Amino acid sequence: MVPAVAGQPEPDPLVLLAGGPGQAATESFVTLPQAFTRIGRRRDIVLLDQRGTGRSHPLDCEVPADLARAPGGAATLARRCLAAISVDADPRLYTTGVAVEDLEAVRRALGYEQLNLYGISYGSRVALAYLRRYPERVRSAILDGVVPADVALGPGMAQSAQDSLDATLARCEADAACAAAFPELRAHFAALAARLEADPIELALRDPASGEPTRVRMTRDRLAGAVRLLSYAPETTALLPLLIETAYRGDDLAPLAAQSLILERQLAESFSYGMQFSVACTEDVPFADRAPAALEATYLGSHPFDLLREVCAHWPVGVRAADFREPVVSDVPVLLLSGELDPITPPDHAERAARTLRRSRHLVAPGQGHGVAIRGCIPGLMSRFVEAGNADAIDADCIARMEPVPFFLRMSGPAP
């Protein structure tokens, strides 16, 4: 817990519920403190590591990319992961429903009558599930990158990522400097992906962390994974046209490969994949037997979801509440936040949730990606919302003045 600055804090804290699934609140908070500085002046901030993450018995296991693509790799991956975690853990007991009961137990133990919830990405699913189960214990909720109860994570990921990339490329085409520097960017990206599909390239480069010589096998999957993760934040989205064009024009894949290494390591360090599998295999994959054929037209394709589905064929399934997939109906004040270019939880997710959240308000941050709590004026808006306990009472005109990060036209940065 992060105690309030005030000597006599308000009686209802803010509880941070992290995303993933598989991320820990105590680790996520390190990257988000400025988002909650104002709220933390008058309220305690409770960092709850969901069971299976962080300091709550993490279900950690490795997910090697080369193994996942090998024949039978998904089954091998599931067996290895289960062997690593099941010595002292039942993977069926690390789902959203269990997390809700854990949160209620924490509330009682700490003596709070009501909570203000902040849930980012998958954490918004946990917040909604808690709101459904214990509505009288929630004073307000902020959902950032919304996962509605009736939407399965996974099947739509490739299409959301494609929509985000298409919007980014369209913005480059509409920007005179970007369009002049990177003409035919869509065609060049498609050609680069096809080239790597047919003939992966072995690269020798300096490790971006240690500076030591290292080798990277650049494949279409690695290209797609890097583009998807770079699309999460406006700072890295601004690099995409330059990285794609550099790789296509000069056959210089080193900058893109270095970015992929950085992102892959960040994921490995911040996710407890065993917990992620327990959630996804219980709550998402059962509602989508196979990826839609339309996903083959996206740059990610159906492979990421097909791999998850194959892992889940070998993963123990937990218990879901009978109403788990029903939209959450509530009169509790809820502030819904979306990034316009979010590649995983697009704004229409929040609109869907808002239909039954009768005292909700949805704000979309222009040009932003996944998780907008730290962006522009949003920290102040969140603070005023929590203070007022009423989303309609805040003046959110500042949102319209937010802008995306300018595109990098060279490695030294954007045009002046």
PyMOL commands that set and color helices and strands:
alter all, ss='L'
color gray80, all
select helices_A, chain A and resi 25-31+33-35+39-42+65-69+73-85+91-93+96-110+122-133+135-137+157-174+176-181+185-198+220-230+234-237+240-250+254-270+273-283+285-287+293-297+303-312+347-354+378-388+391-393+397-401
alter helices_A, ss='H'
color red, helices_A
select strands_A, chain A and resi 14-17+45-47+115-120+138-144+201-206+213-218+334-339+360-365+408-410+413-414
alter strands_A, ss='S'
color yellow, strands_A
deselect
rebuild
show_as cartoon
